[in-house]
Amino acid sequence: MSLAVEANLITKQFGQVRALDGVSFNIEPGEIYGLIGPNGAGKTTTLRIVCTLIQPTTGTIKIFGQDATKQPEKTRQIISYLPEESGVYPNLTGLEYLQFMAKLQSKPDTNLKATIEEATEICGLGDRLKDKSKTYSKGMKRRLLVARALMTRPKLAVLDEPASGLDVLYAYHIREIIKRYVKEHDVTVLLSSHNMLEVEYLCDRVALVHKGKLVIEGEPKTLKAQYSSENLEEVFAKVVGFA
């Protein structure tokens, strides 16, 4: 079986700035893989390359065996992407937004009714789905966006700060949904988050990106033991020189 993601010596140059410098990592099918690191470390650039939104300057990226740089349109058919800064259409109700996105992303054999029912369960907005999304809080919009990203059961879901802006209960709800999706629906997840508790709870393996380089990678429990740390926050601080 091919790897879900195979990144080999990825670099990305923006003018004089090297955002990524020889980043390599593999993600197994059915794995939840986390990218952590300070702001400006290169996490979002990595996610955008995986999603074929930008091309690497050098290096290769394969998604389930497909060369994402040479077959971006084919690759996008099996990927769903939730950016950190993403919005919804303010004059659509939550339900109308989900219906529109389900039709937009559907394949010939898609059961639209089942897809929208799934999205309704994921977001947990209940009767508020009848209201226009411009009346929603930031957290409510985020729940709608997470539902949009997962409802089509992509082979690879790329999630940038999936629980951003959510309160404790709904952050827990979203994390449980992500874990269930991976287990039940053959979904692989690549996520980035500043919430180390979230990363530690969700991820099978994590990679720390710092100044455009991948500096450590491993299972959370292994990294904590390796750096004699109580949690990933402490590992993070030790590796980047804050502790």
N, C-alpha and C positions, 0 to 999 in steps of 0.2 A: 504493500500500500504506500502511495506517495505521501510525502509530508504535506501538512496543511499549508505551512509557510516555510520557504527556504530562502533566506536572505544571505547573500554571499558578498562580503567586502563592499558594502554599499557606501558610497560617498555622495554628498550633495553640496555643491558650491553655489552660493548666492553672491555674485560679485566677488569681493575680497573675503567674504565670510565663508568658512567651511562649516556648515551646519552638522554634517555627518562625516565621520572620518574612519572608513573601513569597518563598518558595523556588520557583523554576521550573527545570525541566530536561526534556529529551527523551531517550529511549533508542530507538535504531533496532532493528528486528528482527534477531536474530542477533548482537547486540552484547553484550560483557561490560562493564558500566558499574560503576565503583567509587565508593563514598562513603567519604571519609576525613575525619578531624577528631578533636579532643580529646574526652575523655569529657565527656558533657553537652552536646555541640554540637548535637544534634538528629538524629543519624544513625538511631538505632533508632526514633524517632518517625516519621521519614520512611518507613522500611521498613514500619512497622505501618499507616500510612495507605495505602501502595501495596497492601498485602495486605488492605485493608478491615477490619482489626481495630479501628481507631478512625477516626472521621470528622474531617476537617479543620474548623477553626473557620470559615475562609473559603478560597476558592480551589477549583479543580477538578482532578480527577485522572482521566485516561482510560487504560484498559488495552486495547490493540489496538482502539481506537475505542469501547469501552464506557465509559460513565460509571460509574466504580467507586463513587461515593457514592450513585448512584440504583439501580444494579444489582449490589449486593455479592455476592449468591448466585451470579449468573451469572458474575461476574468470578472468584470463587473456584474455579470449575470449571477454569480454565486456569492457575491459579497454584499453586506449591508454596512453602512458607515454612519455613526452618530458623532458629529463633531462636538467639541466642548461648547462652542458658541454657535448654536443652531436655533432657528425660530420656526414658528408655525404661522399659518395664514390667519391674521387676526379677525377677519370677517367671516370665517367659516366656523361652524360649531366644531367641537372636538370630534363628534361622530362624522361630520362631513369631511373633516380633514383625514380621518382614518380611511373612509370610503374612497376618497380621491387618491390617496397614496397606495391603497391596496390595488386599485385599478391600474395605476401607473406602473406598479412593480409586478403585476400579475403575469403569469405564463398561461398558455392555452388551457392547461389542465388545472389551473388554480380554482379552488372553491372559495369564491369571494366572501360568501356568508360566513363560512368557518373561519376564514382569516380575520374578518372584522370582529367576530365573537372572541377570538383569541386575543386580539388587541384590546378589546374591552376588559377582559379579565386581567391582562398585564397591567394596564394603566390604573385600574381600580377607581376610576372617576365617577362611576355610577351615573346618577341623573345629571351631573354637571356636564356630561358629554353633549347634552342638548343646548348648552350655552355657548355663545361665541368665545373663541379662545382668547380674545382680547380682554376678557374679564378674568382670566386665569392668573394665579400667582406664578412666580418663576418655577416653583416646585411642581405645580400642576402641569405646566407646559413641558417640563422635563419628563414627567411620567408619560405624557402623550408621545413624546419623541422616542423614548425607550420602547414603547409599544410599537411604534412605526418601524423601528430598527429590527425588532425580533419577530414580528407577526408573520413574516414570509418564510421563517425558518431557513435563513441563509446557511450555506455551508461554513462561511466565515463571517462572524459579526465583529466589527471593529468599533470599539466603544471608547470614546475619549471623555473621561470624567462622567460615567453614566449616572452617578447619584448626586451630581452637582446641584446644589440648591434644595435638596430634599431634607425634610425633617427626619428624625431618628427612625420613626416607624416606617415611613415610606422608603427610606434608604434600605432598611432591613427587607422590606417587601421586594424591592428591585433586585437586591442581591440574591434572595431566594429564587426569584424567577429566573435569573441568569443561570444559577446552579441547576435548576430543574430542566431548563432548556438544553443545556449541555448533556445532561444525563438521558433525557427522554427523546430528544429530537436530532441527535447526531450533528450538533452545532459545535463549532470551534470558536473560541473567543480570544481576541487580542484586545486588551484594555490598557488604558493609562489612567492613573489616578494619583492625586496627592494624599488621599486618605489611606494611610498605611494599614489601619485596621481593616478597611475594605479589601485591600490588596492581599493581606495576610489570610483573610477569611476565604476569599474567592479563588486565589490563584494556585495552580499546581506548581508553576515555576514563575520566577520573576527575574528581570534583568534591570540592572541599574545603568542608566545612560548619564554620562557626565562629560560636558564639553565636547559633545559629538562622538564620543567613544563609548562602547559597551564595556564597562569595567568589571562587573561581576554578574554571574548568572547562577541560578540554582533554586532548589525548593526552599520555601521560607524557613522551615525548621532547620535545614542544613546550614543556611546562611547565618541564622541566629547562633547556632552552635559554633560555627567557624569563627565568628567575631565576638563570641562570649557576650551576647546581647540578649536583653529581655524581649525585644520586639524589633520589627523592621525599621522603625524610626531610628533606633539606636544604631543599627547596621548602616543605614543611610548616612547618619552623621559621621560615623567612624570612617567610612569609605571616602567621603568627600572632604574629610579633614576638619569637621566641625566639632569633633569630640576627641 
